[in-house]
Amino acid sequence: MNKRKRRFKRSLEFFGAILVTVSFVFLIGTTQGWGASSTSAPEFSSGDAGKTETLPIGYGSNRLGRPDPFVPFVEKDLAQKKLKAMKKVRPLSIFPLQRAGVNEFRLVGIAGSEQGRTAVVTNARGNYFPLTVGTVIGLNGGTVTDILEDSVIVEERAVTGKGQYKTRRIPLKLQKAN
């Protein structure tokens, strides 16, 4: 019997706490205008200077001059412009042969026979890189097409103004030692 009384007493305390909380929320809500029915349409400012909008009757929002939470932070036109600008700019390659123009490399040596040759180029920092036929070099994605006895031929595809491609052949000549 003693257990029943304690259990009943706990349930009364629990329901009493819930009743106090609900009444407290109701009192706060009515003082802020949540429970009051409005006969005229409320107005609020959408964040633009001097621009107010009327809400339909029965819509109970008290904006108090705050900006509209449903307006996107970023304008669509501005976002589209940024996307187009990002598409135009190509990121810098992680490969050192593709971080500089073809003319910035200097041909140092060529080794091998007619069946297969390997060329060695150096950049402005003094780093050496081997080249074989098919190696990609330069900012415009040129490829090594031929390795001759005294030069290396690189072909680049450049875009003309009309959207067409023009192939340029750039020779890298072997420097004669004095």
N, C-alpha and C positions, 0 to 999 in steps of 0.2 A: 504494500500500500504506500509505503514511503517513496518507493521508486516512481509510482504513478504521479504523486504530487510534485515531485521534482521535475519530471518530464513535462507535466502540464504547466508548471511555473516557467520553465525554459521556453516553451512554445508561446506563452503569453508575452514574455519579454521580447522574443523575436518578432512577433506580429506587432507589438507596440513600437519597436524600433522602425519597422517598415512603414507604419502609419505616420510616425513623426517625420520620416524622410520624405514621404510623398506629399504631406501637407506643406512642408517647408519648400519643396520645389514648386508646388502650386502657388504659394504666396509670392515667391520671387517672380514666377512667370507672369502673374497678373499685374505686378507693379511695373514690369517692363513692357506690358502691352501684348503679351502672347495670348491671353485669354479674352481680351476685349474684342468685340466684333466691330468692324469699321463699316460705316455706311458710304464713305467716299474712298476712292482708290488712293492708296498711299503712294508717295513719290520718293524717289531716291536718286542720288547722284551716281553716275557710272564711272566717275573718275575723270571725265573730260571737264574742262573749265566751263562752268555754268550750264552744263547739259543735264537736265533731269528727265527721268522717264516715269510714266505712270504705270502702276501695276494693276492687273485685273482685280475686281472686287473678290474678296475671300482669300487673297494671297496675303499671308501675314508675315511679312519680312520687315524688320526694323533695321535698315542699313546704316543709319547714323552717319552718312557721308563717306562710307568706306567704298573702296573700288569694287567693281563687280568681280566675283571670284570665278566666273565662267568665261571671262575674256582671256584668250591665250596670252602668255607673257611675250612670245616672239611673234612678230607679224609674219604672215605667210610670204609676202613679197620679199622681205628682208631675208628670210630663211632660204628662199629659192635662189636669190642672188648669191648668197654665201655658198650654196651647194654648187652652183655653176662655176664660181671662182675656184672652189676646191678641185673641181674636175679638171680645170684648165692647168693647174699647177701640178706637175708631176713631182713626186717625192724623189729626193736624192737617192741614188742606188747604193746598195751596201757593198758593191764590188768596186774596187779601186780603179779598174780599167774603164768603168762607166761614169766616173766622177769628173772627168776632164774631157775637153774636146780632143779630137784626133790629132790636130796640129800641135797640141801641147806635149805630145809624147815624142821622144827621140829614139830612132832606131840605132841600136848599139851593135848588134851582131846577128848573123844568120848562120845556122849550122844544119848539116844533113846533106842528103843527096837529092836527086831529082824525084825519087820515089816519095820522099817525105822530108820536109824541111821544118825547122823551128826557128823563129825569130825571137830576139830579146829586145824589149823596149824599156826605157826609163822615163820616169815622170820628173816633175820639177823638184820633188823632195829627194830624188836620188834612189828611189825604189826601183827594182828590176822586175819585169814581168815577162813570162814566156808567151809567145803567140803561135798558134797553129791555125790551119785553115778552118774557118767556122767560128773563131773566137769573136765575141762581141766586144767592141771597143768604142768609146766616145759617148758624148751626151745624147746623140741622136740615134743610138742603137746601130751603129755601123758594124759590119761583119768583115772579117779578113777573108778575101776571096782567093788571092794568089800570094805566094811567097816566092819571089824570084831570087836570082843570085845576088842582086844589089839593092833590092827594094821590096816593099810590102804594099799590096794594093788593098785598100779598104773601101767598101761600097756602103754609102748611106742613102737612105730614102728620106727626102725632104718634102714637106707638104707645100704646094704652091698656093696662091691666093684663092684658087677656084676649087680647092678640095682634092686636087689631083696630086699624085706623087711623082717626084722627079728623082732619078737615081744619080748620085754624084760618085765619081771614082776619085779617091784621094790617095796619092802615092806617098809613102814614107821612104825616103832615100837613105841609104847607108852613108854615114859621114866618113869621108876619107881622113885618115890620120896623117898629120904633117910630118 
